[in-house]
Amino acid sequence: MEVLVLGSDGLLGSQVIETLTSTKVQFIATQRKRQLSSALQYSFEKDDLSQIFLNHPGIKYVINCIGYVKQKINKFTKNHQFY
């Protein structure tokens, strides 16, 4: 049994990896910039997730830690309020 951790280089994902590392659970980590040598490079905007499942048929669980946030507010939205 393997666990797929999407977004393991973020705030939440790095903590999930740390926790899984301290256990005997086998996991596969994905990272957008591949900072961890054992991680798979994956971008949810560009890559096909099904390829990971085809290449790793033992995956039984997925933990999604991908966060997508807008880093800058452009000039068209500076007068709008966000709720």
C-alpha positions in Angstrom: 0.0 0.0 0.0 1.3 3.4 -0.9 0.0 6.9 -0.2 0.3 9.6 -2.8 1.0 13.1 -1.3 0.3 15.9 -3.7 2.0 19.2 -3.0 4.6 17.9 -0.5 6.7 21.0 -0.8 4.2 23.3 0.7 3.4 24.2 4.3 0.8 21.4 4.8 2.5 18.9 2.6 5.9 19.1 4.2 4.3 18.3 7.6 2.4 15.4 6.1 5.7 14.0 4.7 7.4 14.5 8.0 4.6 12.6 9.8 4.6 9.8 7.2 8.4 9.5 7.4 8.2 8.8 11.1 5.9 5.9 10.4 6.3 2.8 8.3 3.8 4.0 5.7 5.2 4.0 2.1 4.5 7.2 0.2 5.1 8.9 -3.0 5.5 12.7 -2.9 4.9 15.2 -5.7 6.5 18.6 -5.8 6.1 21.4 -8.3 9.8 22.3 -8.2 11.2 18.9 -7.0 13.2 19.9 -4.1 13.2 16.4 -2.6 15.3 14.0 -4.7 12.8 11.2 -4.2 9.8 13.3 -5.2 8.0 13.3 -8.5 7.8 16.6 -10.3 4.1 17.4 -10.8 2.1 20.6 -11.6 -1.6 20.2 -11.4 -1.9 23.0 -14.0 0.3 21.2 -16.6 0.6 17.5 -15.9 -1.7 14.5 -16.1 -2.3 12.9 -12.7 -3.4 9.6 -14.3 0.2 9.0 -15.4 1.3 8.8 -11.8 -1.4 6.1 -11.1 -0.3 4.2 -14.2 3.3 4.2 -13.2 2.6 3.4 -9.5 -0.3 1.0 -9.4 0.2 0.4 -5.6 -1.3 3.8 -4.7 -4.4 3.3 -2.5 -4.8 6.7 -0.9 -4.2 10.3 -2.0 -3.6 13.2 0.3 -4.1 16.5 -1.6 -2.0 19.3 -0.1 -1.9 21.4 -3.2 -2.8 25.0 -2.4 -3.5 27.4 -5.2 -3.5 31.1 -4.1 -3.3 34.2 -6.1 0.0 35.9 -5.0 -0.8 39.4 -6.4 -4.0 41.3 -6.9 -4.0 43.0 -10.3 -5.2 46.5 -11.1 -8.7 45.4 -12.0 -9.5 43.9 -8.6 -7.8 46.4 -6.3 -11.1 48.1 -5.5 -13.0 44.9 -4.9 -13.4 43.2 -1.5 -12.8 39.5 -1.1 -14.9 37.4 1.4 
